[in-house]
């Protein structure tokens, strides 16, 4: 017999993610997350107006989060989110705009979290990195439709994790795996010992994975590079150094097709069609938004 339904939150910090925001929100809404928190970090595109519309219709909570004097705007945003959801949510996932959780055994996130013992403080989910699928420019379609070629599971970057935590167990916030009380397990419930609070000893994708669309197309990667790192203050040296051509080439792995996210495409398109009456852009055709086709 299932215990009373858990409340589950997802939190992300974003900058100039307007072309992807509604799809991302629809994906996590479809998975059954009760609270979706998005921190807007100095966006200059349509992100602000989209967040306002999505908040007005109860889909998510948008929080303005200028860099100001935050040494690490991302960690600071996560700490702020944690302070809001303690006592309100049983679980929280901290994730990025280019990361899409895929559940393979369960239909909803609350079914997924029901499977864990009360002794579990965090559940670490491995990345599966997707390449550019040979695309140069954005083109039409959802992210999960356009990019279906992924790295081999043993690709080095896939040992990274993102993490579900019990908010009341968190002792210190981290980008990949907040430090918590309790035990750390894989999505299948096996105990895991992390290296550097970031990497698993093996890659486990059978129950759940984080589809990481790190590169997207070459043009989109260029826009990502011009945004800079979310973990670095806007005025800090090195803000725009990370996203080099070499890093693109390292992550542009197109070893095999992985259609795991296709199970959500119909539901996402239905949501975007329903939301199109009040969203400020045509979300049935995400490529209709500005700035990424050339």
Residue, then its C-alpha position, 0 to 999 in steps of 0.5 A: x500500500x502506497x503511503x500518502x503522496x509525496x510533494x516533489x519540487x524541481x528547481x533551476x536557474x536560467x539565463x536567456x533560455x526563452x526558446x526552451x523554457x516552455x518545453x522544459x516547464x511542460x516536461x516537468x509539469x507532465x512528470x507531476x512535479x508539484x512545485x517548479x521553481x525557476x530563477x531568472x539570472x539576468x536574462x535579456x531575452x523573452x525569458x521574463x515574459x514567459x516566466x510571468x505568463x507561466x506563473x500567472x497560470x500556476x505552472x511555475x514560480x519565477x524568481x528574479x535572481x540578478x547576479x549582484x554580489x553572489x559569488x556563485x549565483x547558482x548555489x545561492x539560488x538553490x539555497x534560496x529555493x531550499x529555504x522555501x520548500x523545507x516543510x512543504x516538499x518531501x523531495x526536490x530535484x536541482x537541475x539545469x535548463x538543458x537537462x530533462x529527467x526521463x523515468x523508465x519504470x514510473x509514469x510520474x515523479x511521485x511514483x518514483x520517489x515512493x520507492x525509497x526508504x525513509x533512510x534515503x537522503x538523496x537519490x543520484x541520477x546519471x547523465x546521458x549526454x546527447x550530441x548535436x545529431x549533426x545539426x548546425x542551426x536550431x531548426x524546428x521541433x522540441x529539444x527532445x525531438x531534434x536530438x536523439x543521438x547520444x553518447x555511449x553510456x560509458x562516456x566519461x561525462x555520464x558518470x556525473x549526476x544530478x540529485x533528488x534530495x529530501x529538503x529536510x536532510x540537506x546539510x550543504x548545497x552543491x550543484x551536482x549532489x547536495x550534502x545530506x543526512x541519510x544514505x545515498x542510493x541510485x534510482x534502483x535503490x542500491x547504495x552509492x559512494x560518490x567521488x568528489x560529490x559529483x561522480x558515480x563509480x558506474x553509470x546506471x540508466x535502467x530506472x531513470x536518467x538525466x538527458x543532458x542536451x549540452x551541445x544542441x546545434x552548433x549555433x545554439x552552443x554559440x549562444x550558450x557560450x555567450x551566456x557564460x557560466x551560471x556558477x560564476x558572477x557576471x563580472x568575474x574573470x573567466x565568466x565566458x571561458x568555459x564553453x570553448x570549441x574543444x568542449x563542444x567537440x568533447x561532448x558532441x557524441x552521437x554514438x547511438x540513438x536513444x529514444x527514451x524521451x519520445x514517450x513525453x513528446x505527445x504530452x508536451x505538445x498537447x500542453x504547449x498547444x493548450x498554453x498557446x492561448x496565453x503564452x506570449x510566443x507560439x509554443x507549438x512551434x518553439x523555433x518561432x522564437x527569436x535569435x537562434x536560427x542563424 
